[in-house]
């Protein structure tokens, strides 16, 4: 079976050890996607950084603001 370009990009992305996840939320019922991605990446051994400018922590981990990820933007 031939590997597609998308599969290669996903594989390259997941090969990263440190990944920031924007969109984690206190309200898992209304906004579950960021939380799910964060938990899955953490479960698979990635060093995951939660990004939400309105929260200080997420599941006991420090939450970063958008500007902490990219200092050139605010």
N, C-alpha and C positions, 0 to 999 in steps of 0.2 A: 504494500500500500504506500502510495506516494504522500509525503508530507506537504501540506498546503502552506502558502505564505502566512496565513492567519495562525495556523498551528505553530509555525516557527516563531512568530512574534509572541504568542502566548507563552511558549516554552522559554524564550529569552527573558520575558518579563518575570516569570516565576522562578527563574534561575537566580534572580537578585535576592540577596539575603535580607536587605533592609527595604521595607516598602511602607510608604505613607498612605493611609486610607482616609480620604475626605468623605464626609457625610455620615460619620457615626452620630447616633442620636440617643437621647434619653427615652424617646418614645419608639420602642421596637415595633409596636403594632402599626403605626403610621409610616415609619421610615425604616424598614427592616434591612434594606440592601447593604448599606455601609456597615452595619453591625455584623451581618452575616459574613461579608468579605473579611472584615477585621478578624473575626473569630476563626474562620477557616484558615487564613494565612498564619495566624498565631499557632493554631493546632498543628500545622505542618512544619513548624520550626522556624518560621520567618521572624525577624525582628520587626515588629509592626508598630507604626506610630499613628495614633488617632489624631485626626485633624477636624476641629470644630471650634471656631472662634468664640462660641457662646458657652463652652464647657471647660472647666479646669481639669477634670479627670474623666476617664471612661474606663469602667471596669477595673478601677484601681490604678490605672496607668495615667501618666501626665498627658493631657490633651494639648496639642499644638494649635496655634492660630495659623492662618494661611500665610501671614508675613514671616512666620518662623521657618516655613518651608522654603519660601522664595523671597528673600529680603528685598528684592527689587520691586515687589508688588505689595499692595497693602489692602 
